Amino acid sequence: MIFTYCPKCGEKLGEKEIGDEGFVPFCLSCNSPWFSFSYPCVLCLVVDEEENVVLTKAIEWANDNRYGFIGGYIKEGETAEDAAKREVEEEIGLIVDELKFIKTYCHNKNGLMIDFICKVKHAEIKKSEKELYSAEWFPINEALNLMRQSGLPQLLIDDYLQSKIKPCMIKQIQPSDFERYVSVIRASFITVAKELNLTEENCPRHTAFSTTVEKLQKHLNWGWLMYGLYEDNQIVGYVSLAKSRENDGEYELHNIGVLPEYRHKGYGKELLDFCTNKVKELGGNKIVLSMIEENTRLKNWYIQNGFVHTGAKKFDGFPFTAGFMEMKV
């Protein structure tokens, strides 16, 4: 919020330079600065003992396929923790037994969101008739899919799942493991192929169909750096980096993928962060990638993680548009 008039006396504000803040709204009558600020809000993922979560529909969403979480503004004199507990009790009639802070972020320009995980005992929901059209328990994976279908951010669920992930490790793969990696790569990409109606007949060069031991050996011979992600000594993810032949300091990111049953644990982010650090270690300054432009979910994930969309192009022989992205490191 940016002040135009003084909240104390009502006089129109001028400007005054104050330290490192620069010029800020200032009331000459009250001799007071009025700094702009964001309204603090809490957002709560309510979870029971069996990892069911509560999704709500606001009254104005009654006819929409949209779901959300419990949330609201922090009242005067209230801590963020107290606000989270109060909102859960007011909106669905449940008492929070355990509260865990996750993170803060800015929503638009005027809202500071403070995310919490709220552990409760499973019980019948008593929704607020003034605010909610519906409030229901959902298994966490179903809730994640519903949030995606609704087009709303599901990051709070992702953050919760990531906080529970088992220790993982990333290491460079060896040719003796190529056969196992072929299975992991194909299984990781076939889900996307199905979503976009890609088949071996209409798109034989897609990663889900074209990955072979011979292809991985060719990449190794070209100097590609190939890495696997392991959970409990089991391969569950893959990614590769290739130094650009055209631009100094540039590395190409290829085939980042995680097995479907191991997704939503933050493993994709682990692989991406690993590659970012590896490129820095190698003296690089940029990561570039190409992807299926129509895969908006993946494109948005890259954007959330620092990539910038730089263009798109249609190539002969491919039933999709190629999208291009880059990130400075």
C-alpha positions as a printed NumPy array, in Angstrom:
array([[  0.   ,   0.   ,   0.   ],
       [  1.278,   3.48 ,  -0.878],
       [ -0.013,   6.419,   1.141],
       [ -1.218,   9.612,  -0.533],
       [ -2.785,  11.271,   2.524],
       [ -1.631,  11.202,   6.138],
       [ -3.544,   8.561,   8.15 ],
       [ -3.205,  10.763,  11.273],
       [ -4.303,  14.22 ,  10.128],
       [ -5.588,  13.731,   6.595],
       [ -3.156,  16.203,   4.998],
       [ -1.866,  15.414,   1.502],
       [  1.613,  13.963,   1.779],
       [  4.745,  15.339,   0.24 ],
       [  8.082,  13.552,  -0.114],
       [ 11.226,  13.542,   1.96 ],
       [ 14.535,  11.76 ,   1.468],
       [ 15.176,   9.406,   4.396],
       [ 18.467,   7.536,   4.544],
       [ 18.809,   4.52 ,   2.272],
       [ 15.055,   4.46 ,   1.665],
       [ 15.282,   7.398,  -0.721],
       [ 12.257,   9.658,  -1.129],
       [  9.216,   8.452,   0.838],
       [  5.727,   9.909,   1.471],
       [  6.043,  12.415,   4.345],
       [  3.573,  14.481,   6.37 ],
       [  4.963,  17.953,   7.119],
       [  2.226,  18.624,   9.687],
       [  2.905,  15.493,  11.755],
       [  6.614,  15.296,  10.855],
       [  6.085,  11.603,  10.057],
       [  7.167,   9.341,   7.184],
       [  4.62 ,   6.885,   5.818],
       [  6.432,   3.956,   4.269],
       [  4.616,   1.779,   1.759],
       [  3.918,  -1.788,   2.904],
       [  2.326,  -5.095,   1.944],
       [ -0.654,  -6.503,   3.821],
       [  0.479,  -9.7  ,   5.621],
       [ -1.684, -12.776,   5.088],
       [ -1.428, -16.395,   6.203],
       [ -1.99 , -19.414,   3.965],
       [ -2.551, -22.757,   5.675],
       [ -2.264, -26.317,   4.424],
       [ -4.347, -28.328,   6.904],
       [ -3.093, -31.932,   7.19 ],
       [ -4.414, -34.83 ,   9.305],
       [ -2.682, -37.968,  10.642],
       [ -3.233, -39.888,   7.385],
       [ -1.977, -37.059,   5.157],
       [ -5.395, -36.003,   3.972],
       [ -5.568, -32.262,   3.347],
       [ -8.374, -29.706,   3.343],
       [ -9.24 , -27.897,   0.124],
       [-11.815, -25.149,   0.083],
       [-13.98 , -23.3  ,  -2.402],
       [-14.809, -19.693,  -1.728],
       [-18.438, -18.7  ,  -2.195],
       [-17.536, -16.751,  -5.337],
       [-15.995, -19.96 ,  -6.801],
       [-19.212, -21.989,  -6.443],
       [-19.526, -22.573, -10.186],
       [-15.802, -22.777, -10.96 ],
       [-13.381, -25.667, -10.953],
       [-11.152, -23.869,  -8.454],
       [ -9.876, -24.914,  -5.053],
       [ -7.808, -23.138,  -2.445],
       [ -6.393, -23.326,   1.055],
       [ -7.42 , -21.8  ,   4.364],
       [ -6.12 , -18.242,   4.656],
       [ -6.727, -14.685,   5.72 ],
       [ -5.26 , -11.391,   6.856],
       [ -3.358, -10.971,  10.109],
       [ -5.274,  -8.793,  12.537],
       [ -3.813,  -5.891,  14.485],
       [ -1.764,  -7.113,  17.469],
       [ -1.818, -10.721,  16.205],
       [  1.177, -12.897,  15.344],
       [  1.264, -14.839,  12.105],
       [  1.085, -18.092,  14.081],
       [ -1.992, -16.94 ,  15.988],
       [ -3.624, -15.824,  12.742],
       [ -3.064, -19.242,  11.153],
       [ -4.643, -21.052,  14.1  ],
       [ -7.555, -18.621,  14.208],
       [ -8.277, -18.879,  10.481],
       [ -8.337, -22.693,  10.601],
       [-10.744, -22.674,  13.53 ],
       [-12.961, -19.948,  12.044],
       [-13.18 , -21.397,   8.543],
       [-13.428, -25.166,   9.186],
       [-13.896, -25.559,  12.953],
       [-10.704, -27.545,  13.616],
       [ -8.032, -26.952,  16.26 ],
       [ -4.401, -26.823,  15.15 ],
       [ -2.199, -29.179,  17.19 ],
       [  1.092, -28.452,  15.455],
       [  2.175, -25.514,  13.336],
       [  5.144, -25.379,  10.994],
       [  6.305, -22.257,   9.163],
       [  7.255, -22.917,   5.517],
       [  8.167, -19.639,   3.807],
       [  7.035, -16.16 ,   2.797],
       [  6.53 , -14.67 ,  -0.64 ],
       [  4.857, -11.677,  -2.267],
       [  1.469, -12.183,  -3.893],
       [  0.914,  -9.462,  -6.487],
       [  2.264,  -6.161,  -5.098],
       [  0.179,  -5.68 ,  -1.979],
       [  0.154,  -9.055,  -0.26 ],
       [  2.865, -10.704,   1.819],
       [  1.925, -14.392,   2.071],
       [  3.139, -16.409,   5.056],
       [  2.764, -20.157,   4.513],
       [  2.148, -22.69 ,   7.291],
       [  1.555, -26.427,   7.594],
       [ -1.199, -26.948,  10.185],
       [ -1.425, -30.45 ,  11.67 ],
       [ -4.858, -31.368,  13.047],
       [ -6.719, -34.489,  14.169],
       [ -9.069, -35.785,  11.493],
       [-12.611, -34.68 ,  12.282],
       [-15.787, -33.517,  10.627],
       [-15.37 , -30.133,   8.999],
       [-17.683, -27.334,  10.125],
       [-17.244, -24.767,   7.391],
       [-17.887, -21.066,   7.7  ],
       [-21.165, -20.332,   5.925],
       [-20.111, -16.706,   5.487],
       [-16.891, -17.419,   3.569],
       [-16.898, -20.915,   2.083],
       [-19.002, -22.703,  -0.492],
       [-17.3  , -25.998,   0.392],
       [-14.476, -27.468,   2.48 ],
       [-13.512, -31.115,   2.095],
       [-10.85 , -33.643,   3.007],
       [ -8.834, -35.053,   0.083],
       [ -5.926, -37.53 ,  -0.091],
       [ -2.845, -35.414,  -0.681],
       [ -2.107, -36.703,  -4.2  ],
       [ -5.713, -36.127,  -5.272],
       [ -5.543, -32.631,  -3.782],
       [ -2.388, -31.935,  -5.773],
       [ -4.099, -32.943,  -9.02 ],
       [ -7.18 , -30.851,  -8.219],
       [ -5.046, -27.793,  -7.543],
       [ -3.276, -28.271, -10.864],
       [ -6.53 , -28.69 , -12.759],
       [ -7.892, -25.549, -11.159],
       [ -4.947, -23.535, -12.448],
       [ -4.003, -22.321,  -8.963],
       [ -0.547, -22.672,  -7.413],
       [ -0.004, -25.995,  -5.663],
       [  3.363, -24.928,  -4.272],
       [  2.27 , -25.233,  -0.635],
       [  1.551, -28.943,  -1.153],
       [  4.84 , -29.328,  -3.029],
       [  6.662, -27.621,  -0.153],
       [  5.037, -29.98 ,   2.349],
       [  5.975, -33.053,   0.314],
       [  9.502, -31.752,  -0.162],
       [  9.891, -31.35 ,   3.595],
       [  9.246, -35.103,   3.904],
       [ 11.577, -36.365,   1.199],
       [ 14.067, -39.085,   1.92 ],
       [ 17.761, -38.288,   1.561],
       [ 18.852, -38.487,  -2.066],
       [ 22.142, -38.303,  -3.883],
       [ 23.201, -37.287,  -7.389],
       [ 26.201, -38.813,  -9.088],
       [ 27.694, -39.117, -12.55 ],
       [ 26.495, -42.236, -14.336],
       [ 28.709, -44.987, -15.688],
       [ 28.305, -46.862, -18.999],
       [ 27.679, -50.059, -17.04 ],
       [ 24.434, -48.453, -15.787],
       [ 23.181, -47.274, -19.2  ],
       [ 20.604, -50.032, -19.529],
       [ 18.99 , -49.119, -16.223],
       [ 19.009, -45.43 , -17.152],
       [ 17.284, -46.114, -20.458],
       [ 14.338, -47.588, -18.516],
       [ 14.242, -44.636, -16.102],
       [ 14.407, -42.003, -18.872],
       [ 11.729, -43.663, -20.991],
       [  9.399, -44.11 , -18.005],
       [  9.972, -40.498, -16.915],
       [  9.03 , -39.051, -20.314],
       [  6.219, -41.383, -21.378],
       [  3.708, -39.648, -19.08 ],
       [  4.258, -36.323, -20.843],
       [  4.099, -38.022, -24.239],
       [  0.691, -39.459, -23.36 ],
       [ -0.589, -36.113, -22.05 ],
       [  0.356, -34.447, -25.345],
       [ -0.843, -37.362, -27.53 ],
       [  2.646, -38.153, -28.777],
       [  3.258, -41.682, -30.023],
       [  6.134, -43.651, -31.483],
       [  4.39 , -43.296, -34.85 ],
       [  3.831, -39.517, -34.885],
       [  6.932, -38.542, -32.869],
       [  9.578, -41.299, -32.991],
       [ 12.385, -38.932, -31.928],
       [ 10.736, -38.01 , -28.605],
       [ 12.866, -38.989, -25.591],
       [ 10.252, -41.501, -24.404],
       [ 10.711, -43.558, -27.575],
       [ 14.199, -42.805, -28.886],
       [ 16.413, -43.301, -25.798],
       [ 18.688, -46.317, -26.15 ],
       [ 21.977, -47.544, -24.704],
       [ 23.611, -46.617, -28.019],
       [ 22.238, -43.073, -27.811],
       [ 23.565, -42.581, -24.27 ],
       [ 26.962, -43.898, -25.388],
       [ 26.931, -41.395, -28.259],
       [ 26.18 , -38.558, -25.823],
       [ 29.04 , -39.705, -23.604],
       [ 31.388, -39.706, -26.614],
       [ 30.288, -36.137, -27.398],
       [ 31.361, -35.065, -23.924],
       [ 27.952, -34.791, -22.316],
       [ 27.895, -34.882, -18.523],
       [ 25.196, -37.323, -17.396],
       [ 23.901, -37.636, -13.848],
       [ 21.514, -39.868, -11.973],
       [ 19.476, -39.154,  -8.876],
       [ 19.245, -41.97 ,  -6.359],
       [ 16.87 , -42.63 ,  -3.465],
       [ 17.853, -45.561,  -1.25 ],
       [ 20.365, -46.625,  -3.923],
       [ 17.625, -46.804,  -6.539],
       [ 17.822, -44.687,  -9.706],
       [ 14.788, -42.403,  -9.787],
       [ 15.893, -39.457, -11.942],
       [ 18.242, -38.323, -14.695],
       [ 19.661, -35.148, -16.243],
       [ 22.474, -34.249, -18.619],
       [ 24.548, -31.181, -19.471],
       [ 26.314, -30.422, -22.744],
       [ 28.767, -27.597, -23.293],
       [ 27.649, -25.354, -26.132],
       [ 29.776, -25.524, -29.268],
       [ 28.688, -22.05 , -30.299],
       [ 28.7  , -19.817, -27.222],
       [ 31.406, -19.606, -24.576],
       [ 30.199, -20.199, -21.03 ],
       [ 26.878, -21.67 , -22.192],
       [ 25.646, -25.138, -21.246],
       [ 22.632, -27.02 , -22.613],
       [ 20.298, -28.769, -20.171],
       [ 18.896, -32.034, -21.527],
       [ 16.307, -34.6  , -20.461],
       [ 15.7  , -33.678, -16.835],
       [ 13.228, -36.293, -15.616],
       [ 11.993, -38.134, -12.529],
       [ 10.032, -41.392, -12.364],
       [  6.282, -40.694, -11.935],
       [  6.044, -42.461,  -8.571],
       [  8.859, -40.283,  -7.158],
       [  7.512, -36.903,  -8.283],
       [  6.291, -34.104,  -5.995],
       [  9.208, -34.682,  -3.634],
       [ 11.314, -31.817,  -4.915],
       [ 13.631, -34.125,  -6.885],
       [ 13.281, -32.145, -10.104],
       [ 14.413, -29.033,  -8.23 ],
       [ 17.303, -31.033,  -6.726],
       [ 18.487, -31.977, -10.215],
       [ 18.083, -28.43 , -11.516],
       [ 19.965, -26.906,  -8.574],
       [ 22.711, -29.493,  -9.007],
       [ 23.11 , -28.536, -12.675],
       [ 23.156, -24.835, -11.834],
       [ 25.963, -25.362,  -9.331],
       [ 27.831, -27.667, -11.72 ],
       [ 27.753, -25.053, -14.509],
       [ 29.107, -22.429, -12.092],
       [ 31.825, -24.858, -11.002],
       [ 32.792, -25.401, -14.659],
       [ 33.07 , -21.647, -15.235],
       [ 29.834, -21.336, -17.182],
       [ 27.465, -18.389, -16.985],
       [ 24.278, -19.534, -18.725],
       [ 22.026, -22.594, -19.03 ],
       [ 19.825, -22.993, -22.111],
       [ 17.206, -25.598, -22.906],
       [ 14.576, -26.524, -25.449],
       [ 11.24 , -28.097, -24.554],
       [  7.757, -28.746, -25.897],
       [  6.137, -25.326, -26.017],
       [  2.662, -26.793, -25.475],
       [  3.758, -28.26 , -22.125],
       [  2.736, -25.13 , -20.208],
       [  3.024, -26.786, -16.813],
       [  6.693, -27.579, -17.341],
       [  7.351, -24.172, -18.894],
       [  5.847, -22.453, -15.849],
       [  7.947, -24.66 , -13.556],
       [ 11.115, -23.508, -15.296],
       [  9.996, -19.883, -15.066],
       [  9.347, -20.291, -11.327],
       [ 12.908, -21.57 , -11.015],
       [ 14.564, -18.631, -12.749],
       [ 14.396, -19.384, -16.485],
       [ 13.279, -16.855, -19.087],
       [ 11.328, -17.843, -22.193],
       [ 13.247, -16.651, -25.267],
       [ 11.197, -17.901, -28.19 ],
       [  9.5  , -20.756, -30.018],
       [  9.811, -22.402, -33.421],
       [  7.98 , -25.043, -35.422],
       [ 10.209, -27.708, -37.017],
       [  9.271, -30.065, -39.82 ],
       [  8.662, -33.622, -38.702],
       [  7.616, -32.772, -35.141],
       [  3.94 , -32.604, -34.05 ],
       [  4.695, -29.872, -31.527],
       [  6.356, -26.473, -31.249],
       [  9.843, -26.221, -29.763],
       [ 10.171, -23.648, -26.974],
       [ 13.468, -22.121, -25.872],
       [ 14.465, -20.913, -22.414],
       [ 17.605, -19.697, -20.68 ],
       [ 18.895, -18.769, -17.24 ],
       [ 21.996, -16.836, -16.235],
       [ 23.94 , -18.435, -13.394]])
